[in-house]
Amino acid sequence: MWLFGAAGSGNSRETARRLLRYAVEEAWDIRELPRIAVEQRGKPWFPDHPDCHFNLSHSGSYVFCGLADVPIGVDIEETVPRKDALAHYIMDLAELAAYCEHPDQDEMVYTLWTLKESYVKCTGEGISYPPQAAMKASVFDIGSGQAVKSNREGFSFKSFSGKGWRAAVCIQGEKEIPHIQWVLS
């Protein structure tokens, strides 16, 4: 598994494509970016390389790319102050109780959001209608040092944070998840 991130200015969609091209060559020694298709619910894949799984996310000036030999989902969010309504939209009752007690509620919202979105991107189910059902169905307990426990068995999760951003990875199976390699900054 490989994780790549980029931060900068300009078109984040174009940066995401450049980052994916770079990552595919670094990880799999594939010189040209393979043809990309999209599943029914929006999950991208390489039809000519079905065992090469990838996922992309971009927010603000940040881009995040994950590659693996099994399904993977990634999410990155540029952090800005949020309204409390988002917490009620994505959290189940246990998560809401922890949120109310958390000293940095914005941090918790972004951490939970990225974990939940990485899961629905990994499985390919996407944020289906009603979107809060998909978000509330995955319940997370975030421990110290970004340790993550979930009710979603058969998946591994990791949360990341930096100044101005939060990110998460979900991968199928019990896997050790590496750190993000920041490139193209």
PAROSE-344710 format. One line per 5 residues: their letters; for each residue x, y, z negated of N, C-alpha, C. Coordinates in Angstrom, 3 decimals. Last residue first. Example, Ala and Ser with C-alpha at 12.3 -4.5 7.8 and 13.67 -1.06 7.14 Angstrom:
# residues 2
sa = 12.850/-2.250/-7.080/13.670/-1.060/-7.140/12.900/0.030/-7.870  13.190/-5.690/-7.800/12.300/-4.500/-7.800/13.200/-3.300/-7.800
END
This chain:
# residues 185
slvwq = 4.753/19.370/3.799/4.349/20.561/3.033/4.848/21.822/3.681  5.106/16.763/4.740/4.531/17.786/5.616/4.086/19.041/4.875  4.425/14.862/1.711/5.164/15.159/2.939/4.483/16.300/3.679  4.511/12.996/-1.200/4.102/14.258/-0.606/5.014/14.593/0.566  3.283/9.984/-2.074/4.479/10.577/-1.440/4.028/11.846/-0.730
ihpie = 1.755/9.073/-5.088/1.593/9.741/-3.793/2.954/10.240/-3.337  2.577/5.897/-6.587/2.405/7.347/-6.620/2.240/7.871/-5.195  0.708/2.763/-6.163/1.905/3.617/-6.260/1.551/5.089/-6.415  -1.046/0.385/-7.973/-1.197/1.535/-7.074/-0.007/2.468/-7.257  -1.340/-3.008/-7.917/-0.565/-1.923/-8.515/-0.605/-0.768/-7.521
kegqi = -4.534/-4.585/-7.747/-3.319/-4.077/-7.102/-2.658/-3.033/-7.981  -6.989/-6.699/-7.294/-6.156/-6.247/-8.417/-4.798/-5.856/-7.856  -9.325/-5.528/-4.753/-8.433/-6.472/-5.416/-7.691/-5.845/-6.583  -9.411/-2.624/-2.784/-10.000/-3.933/-3.047/-8.948/-4.846/-3.667  -8.906/0.539/-4.295/-8.469/-0.501/-3.367/-9.084/-1.822/-3.779
cvaar = -9.106/3.981/-4.583/-9.770/2.723/-4.889/-9.305/1.726/-3.843  -7.711/6.937/-5.885/-7.612/5.828/-4.944/-8.428/4.672/-5.483  -7.980/10.527/-6.165/-8.164/9.162/-6.656/-8.051/8.175/-5.501  -7.160/13.852/-7.342/-7.287/12.829/-6.300/-7.485/11.472/-6.953  -7.235/17.388/-7.677/-7.436/16.062/-8.288/-7.606/15.090/-7.141
wgkgs = -5.531/20.601/-7.870/-6.140/19.467/-7.162/-6.304/18.257/-8.075  -4.167/22.619/-9.226/-5.112/22.997/-8.192/-5.766/21.847/-7.445  -1.487/20.766/-10.038/-1.998/22.128/-10.161/-2.885/22.440/-8.967  -2.758/17.400/-10.120/-1.691/18.377/-9.994/-2.308/19.756/-10.113  -3.478/13.929/-10.558/-3.800/15.346/-10.702/-2.543/16.184/-10.554
fskfs = -5.132/10.805/-9.914/-3.954/11.666/-9.843/-4.393/13.106/-10.065  -6.186/7.519/-10.749/-6.487/8.935/-10.648/-5.182/9.722/-10.679  -6.960/4.397/-9.383/-5.962/5.263/-10.011/-6.357/6.700/-9.734  -8.290/1.067/-9.393/-8.450/2.513/-9.285/-7.254/3.214/-9.902  -9.297/-1.955/-7.813/-8.329/-1.232/-8.643/-8.473/0.256/-8.358
fgern = -11.928/-4.371/-7.900/-11.311/-3.176/-7.331/-10.328/-2.594/-8.332  -13.250/-6.340/-9.214/-12.670/-6.680/-7.925/-12.039/-5.499/-7.210  -16.013/-4.518/-10.656/-15.018/-5.585/-10.693/-14.515/-5.883/-9.293  -16.917/-1.634/-11.772/-16.772/-2.225/-10.438/-15.648/-3.254/-10.452  -16.876/-0.259/-14.091/-17.811/-1.384/-14.027/-17.734/-2.093/-12.674
skvaq = -13.489/0.620/-15.015/-14.718/0.779/-14.245/-15.600/-0.447/-14.368  -10.890/2.649/-16.323/-11.664/1.416/-16.412/-12.978/1.665/-15.685  -7.749/4.133/-15.963/-9.137/4.112/-15.519/-9.722/2.720/-15.691  -5.444/6.474/-17.217/-5.842/5.065/-17.138/-7.341/5.021/-16.859  -4.497/9.061/-17.523/-5.263/8.754/-16.323/-5.534/7.257/-16.145
gsgid = -3.518/9.369/-20.083/-2.574/9.102/-19.019/-3.237/8.669/-17.724  -6.322/7.893/-21.774/-5.173/8.788/-21.759/-4.220/8.384/-20.643  -9.132/6.919/-19.693/-8.323/6.927/-20.900/-7.186/7.923/-20.792  -12.301/7.048/-18.526/-10.964/7.562/-18.259/-10.219/7.676/-19.573  -14.518/4.954/-17.271/-14.024/5.368/-18.585/-12.578/5.774/-18.360
fvsak = -17.208/5.075/-14.923/-15.786/5.080/-15.249/-15.553/5.529/-16.679  -19.511/3.502/-12.825/-19.288/4.128/-14.126/-17.815/3.981/-14.492  -21.481/3.755/-10.083/-20.101/3.464/-10.481/-19.813/4.233/-11.757  -24.000/4.825/-9.852/-23.878/3.373/-9.972/-22.469/2.945/-10.378  -23.882/7.539/-9.365/-24.163/7.110/-10.734/-23.995/5.612/-10.930
maaqp = -23.369/7.583/-6.577/-22.399/8.134/-7.519/-22.627/7.596/-8.937  -25.631/6.413/-5.458/-24.313/5.839/-5.185/-23.295/6.319/-6.212  -27.543/8.212/-6.460/-27.638/6.789/-6.789/-26.291/6.110/-6.566  -26.979/10.674/-5.334/-26.662/10.478/-6.744/-26.766/9.013/-7.164  -27.907/10.442/-2.665/-26.481/10.389/-2.965/-26.162/10.148/-4.433
pysig = -30.514/8.129/-1.936/-30.131/9.437/-2.448/-28.680/9.395/-2.939  -28.254/7.901/0.829/-29.398/8.594/0.240/-30.095/7.700/-0.766  -24.690/7.359/0.318/-25.976/7.145/0.960/-27.087/7.895/0.233  -21.706/7.869/0.840/-22.607/8.492/-0.122/-23.993/8.476/0.505  -20.380/4.627/1.752/-20.552/6.067/1.877/-21.484/6.599/0.801
egtck = -19.711/1.998/2.008/-21.125/2.316/1.829/-21.395/3.800/1.949  -17.097/1.337/2.155/-17.744/1.693/3.413/-19.200/2.042/3.256  -15.519/0.856/0.010/-16.500/-0.177/0.364/-17.166/0.095/1.707  -14.018/3.257/-0.004/-13.368/1.952/0.098/-14.342/0.887/0.584  -15.974/5.200/-0.374/-15.199/5.206/0.863/-14.485/3.874/1.063
vysek = -16.849/4.598/-2.902/-17.811/4.466/-1.806/-17.123/4.541/-0.449  -14.365/5.076/-4.303/-15.018/3.764/-4.301/-15.973/3.621/-3.105  -13.868/7.775/-3.936/-12.894/6.807/-3.407/-13.511/5.412/-3.348  -16.056/8.853/-5.316/-16.006/8.973/-3.863/-14.993/8.000/-3.267  -15.320/8.199/-7.943/-16.567/7.674/-7.377/-16.548/7.752/-5.845
ltwlt = -12.896/9.637/-8.206/-12.946/8.184/-8.419/-14.176/7.581/-7.742  -13.752/12.266/-7.727/-12.794/11.639/-6.807/-12.766/10.123/-6.981  -15.567/12.635/-9.904/-16.015/12.763/-8.519/-15.056/12.037/-7.579  -13.882/12.345/-12.155/-14.952/11.384/-11.894/-15.428/11.446/-10.443  -12.202/14.584/-11.724/-11.637/13.239/-11.855/-12.702/12.193/-11.557
yvmed = -14.035/16.715/-11.682/-13.237/16.407/-10.495/-12.646/15.006/-10.555  -15.066/16.531/-14.317/-15.949/16.438/-13.159/-15.152/16.050/-11.917  -12.711/16.904/-15.852/-13.432/15.634/-15.911/-14.366/15.467/-14.710  -12.002/19.548/-15.208/-11.077/18.444/-14.932/-11.817/17.108/-14.893  -14.235/20.904/-16.229/-13.956/20.936/-14.791/-13.028/19.790/-14.405
qdphe = -13.957/20.413/-19.003/-15.057/19.806/-18.267/-14.847/19.836/-16.757  -11.822/19.899/-21.220/-11.720/20.519/-19.908/-12.754/19.860/-18.988  -12.629/18.533/-23.551/-12.132/19.908/-23.667/-11.984/20.638/-22.324  -15.692/16.704/-23.705/-14.368/16.850/-23.098/-13.893/18.300/-23.180  -18.278/16.332/-24.518/-17.252/16.395/-25.565/-15.866/16.730/-25.015
cyaal = -19.671/16.118/-22.159/-20.065/17.170/-23.105/-19.022/17.374/-24.211  -18.462/13.814/-21.088/-18.265/15.112/-20.452/-18.575/16.251/-21.427  -19.548/11.810/-22.658/-18.107/12.072/-22.731/-17.779/13.444/-22.153  -22.222/12.047/-21.768/-21.900/12.226/-23.193/-20.419/12.539/-23.361  -21.913/11.432/-19.056/-22.379/12.770/-19.461/-22.065/13.051/-20.923
ealdm = -21.180/8.739/-19.225/-20.217/9.712/-18.698/-20.614/11.136/-19.083  -23.580/7.707/-20.215/-22.347/7.561/-21.003/-21.289/8.559/-20.539  -25.405/8.366/-18.089/-25.568/8.931/-19.440/-24.303/8.832/-20.290  -23.512/9.072/-15.062/-24.537/8.343/-15.807/-24.540/8.894/-17.235  -22.983/11.802/-12.771/-22.635/11.032/-13.963/-23.816/10.259/-14.530
iyhal = -23.732/13.454/-10.628/-22.873/12.290/-10.372/-22.660/11.371/-11.564  -25.501/15.456/-11.553/-25.733/14.852/-10.253/-24.970/13.538/-10.081  -24.429/16.449/-13.836/-25.694/15.723/-13.934/-26.005/14.962/-12.645  -22.198/17.760/-12.684/-22.022/16.688/-13.667/-23.283/15.833/-13.763  -23.376/19.755/-11.126/-22.659/18.660/-10.472/-22.476/17.485/-11.427
adkrp = -24.355/21.623/-12.955/-25.305/20.769/-12.238/-24.618/19.586/-11.573  -22.329/23.270/-13.891/-22.681/22.084/-14.665/-23.612/21.139/-13.919  -20.212/24.314/-11.207/-21.404/24.497/-12.027/-21.723/23.186/-12.738  -16.630/24.754/-11.262/-17.875/24.133/-10.789/-19.019/24.466/-11.724  -13.657/26.358/-10.156/-14.690/26.206/-11.187/-16.007/25.710/-10.589
vteei = -11.796/24.125/-8.069/-12.315/25.471/-8.305/-13.369/25.312/-9.397  -9.393/22.042/-6.709/-10.213/22.370/-7.875/-10.519/23.865/-7.937  -9.681/20.044/-3.927/-9.080/21.261/-4.441/-9.975/21.726/-5.579  -9.628/16.569/-3.984/-10.457/17.767/-4.105/-9.605/18.918/-4.621  -9.476/13.507/-2.289/-8.758/14.611/-2.913/-9.684/15.814/-2.924
dvgip = -9.764/9.998/-2.112/-10.425/11.300/-2.137/-9.510/12.297/-2.807  -9.790/6.839/-0.438/-9.088/7.920/-1.123/-9.967/9.166/-1.120  -9.962/3.324/-0.241/-10.657/4.604/-0.177/-9.874/5.632/-0.958  -9.372/0.280/1.528/-8.893/1.331/0.627/-9.758/2.572/0.826  -9.193/-3.205/2.302/-9.935/-1.945/2.278/-9.461/-0.999/1.163
vdalg = -5.737/-4.238/2.825/-7.112/-4.523/2.401/-7.861/-3.184/2.379  -3.298/-3.276/3.350/-3.687/-4.460/4.114/-5.066/-4.969/3.718  -3.296/0.368/3.628/-3.180/-0.903/2.912/-3.540/-2.057/3.840  -2.998/3.866/3.032/-2.881/2.744/3.958/-2.709/1.472/3.147  -4.351/7.122/2.591/-4.002/5.833/2.004/-4.000/4.754/3.072
cfvys = -3.871/10.578/2.335/-3.990/9.427/3.228/-3.560/8.173/2.476  -4.938/13.893/1.962/-4.537/12.659/1.291/-4.826/11.491/2.227  -4.430/17.393/1.829/-4.779/16.228/2.632/-4.192/15.008/1.953  -5.344/20.746/0.950/-4.793/19.431/0.589/-5.330/18.327/1.497  -6.549/23.193/1.174/-5.274/23.018/1.873/-4.640/21.651/1.608
gshsl = -9.775/21.980/1.037/-8.961/23.194/0.993/-7.691/22.975/1.795  -9.365/18.602/1.447/-10.132/19.613/0.723/-9.250/20.846/0.592  -9.610/15.357/2.868/-9.013/16.693/2.844/-9.960/17.647/2.134  -8.707/11.948/3.326/-9.526/12.945/2.648/-8.825/14.285/2.778  -8.753/8.655/4.768/-8.298/10.042/4.716/-9.260/10.894/3.906
nfhcd = -7.573/5.317/4.968/-8.617/6.248/4.607/-7.987/7.617/4.461  -7.047/2.060/6.462/-6.634/3.409/6.080/-7.846/4.207/5.634  -5.700/-1.171/7.219/-6.765/-0.344/6.656/-6.223/1.028/6.275  -5.014/-3.432/9.428/-4.378/-2.196/8.973/-5.490/-1.245/8.521  -6.365/-5.448/10.596/-5.772/-5.732/9.285/-5.031/-4.529/8.709
phdpf = -7.154/-4.511/13.133/-8.172/-4.660/12.078/-7.617/-4.998/10.689  -6.134/-2.864/15.416/-5.322/-3.315/14.275/-6.253/-3.526/13.071  -7.995/-1.948/17.151/-6.901/-2.732/17.720/-5.951/-3.274/16.656  -9.693/-0.431/15.516/-10.195/-1.656/16.127/-9.094/-2.548/16.713  -9.123/1.019/12.589/-8.373/0.809/13.826/-8.857/-0.487/14.480
wpkgr = -11.680/3.145/11.104/-10.830/1.960/11.156/-10.137/1.888/12.516  -13.732/5.120/8.849/-12.875/4.960/10.023/-12.036/3.681/9.931  -17.078/5.036/7.883/-15.725/4.623/7.504/-14.879/4.419/8.758  -19.752/5.657/8.565/-18.720/6.681/8.671/-17.306/6.273/8.297  -21.641/3.706/8.678/-21.772/4.710/7.607/-20.599/5.676/7.540
qevai = -20.769/2.206/10.933/-22.101/2.805/10.895/-22.233/3.906/9.837  -17.276/3.078/11.532/-18.363/2.155/11.209/-19.678/2.924/11.077  -15.394/4.356/14.167/-16.092/4.676/12.925/-17.226/3.678/12.731  -12.009/4.056/15.410/-13.454/3.901/15.542/-14.073/4.197/14.182  -9.066/5.119/16.951/-9.869/5.118/15.727/-11.341/4.977/16.101
rpler = -6.089/3.803/18.323/-7.452/4.262/18.558/-8.250/4.111/17.258  -3.014/4.576/16.545/-3.974/3.688/17.210/-5.334/4.364/17.413  -0.410/6.752/17.242/-1.606/6.582/16.420/-2.609/5.695/17.163  2.625/5.128/18.019/1.525/6.001/18.436/0.309/5.711/17.574  4.303/3.366/16.514/4.795/4.654/17.013/3.691/5.626/17.426
idwae = 4.252/1.648/13.659/3.425/1.825/14.851/3.688/3.245/15.350  5.380/0.910/11.247/6.245/1.055/12.411/5.437/1.067/13.718  3.864/0.999/8.988/3.685/-0.172/9.848/4.542/-0.128/11.106  4.708/3.313/7.514/4.281/2.078/6.851/4.340/0.854/7.756  5.492/5.303/9.396/6.308/4.982/8.216/5.980/3.601/7.648
evayr = 3.322/5.308/11.208/4.677/4.981/11.669/5.569/4.579/10.494  1.250/5.987/9.503/1.164/4.739/10.273/2.549/4.331/10.775  2.101/8.531/8.605/1.965/7.411/7.672/1.964/6.066/8.395  1.973/10.138/10.951/3.236/9.953/10.222/3.182/8.699/9.348  -0.794/9.956/11.477/0.180/9.531/12.481/1.530/9.241/11.817
llrra = -1.780/11.126/9.111/-2.096/9.733/9.434/-1.099/9.187/10.457  -0.794/13.738/9.415/-0.363/12.922/8.277/-0.636/11.442/8.548  -2.182/14.552/11.700/-0.715/14.486/11.731/-0.186/13.603/10.595  -4.794/14.422/10.632/-4.434/13.587/11.786/-2.914/13.441/11.887  -4.599/16.359/8.624/-4.952/14.973/8.283/-4.552/14.037/9.424
tersn = -4.097/18.659/10.114/-3.063/18.176/9.194/-3.331/16.722/8.814  -6.586/18.846/11.332/-5.411/18.598/12.169/-4.255/18.088/11.303  -8.082/19.366/9.010/-8.403/18.202/9.856/-7.216/17.846/10.749  -7.025/21.754/8.060/-6.796/20.531/7.283/-7.155/19.279/8.072  -5.384/24.272/9.587/-6.494/23.370/9.828/-6.258/22.039/9.108
gsgaa = -3.624/26.240/7.110/-4.044/25.890/8.458/-5.199/24.919/8.463  -1.125/25.253/4.725/-2.176/26.135/5.212/-2.564/25.678/6.607  -0.665/22.593/2.396/-0.189/23.676/3.243/-1.331/24.567/3.638  0.220/19.346/1.543/-0.399/20.604/1.130/0.173/21.695/2.011  -0.288/15.849/1.655/0.275/17.059/2.252/-0.497/18.254/1.723
gflwm = 0.483/12.436/0.843/-0.254/13.672/0.653/0.459/14.820/1.325  0.093/8.915/0.974/0.780/10.110/1.441/-0.119/11.320/1.216  0.638/5.658/-0.062/-0.160/6.856/-0.278/0.670/8.066/0.131  0.442/2.234/0.755/1.173/3.485/0.856/0.195/4.635/0.670  0.854/-1.174/0.000/0.000/0.000/0.000/0.893/1.229/0.000
END
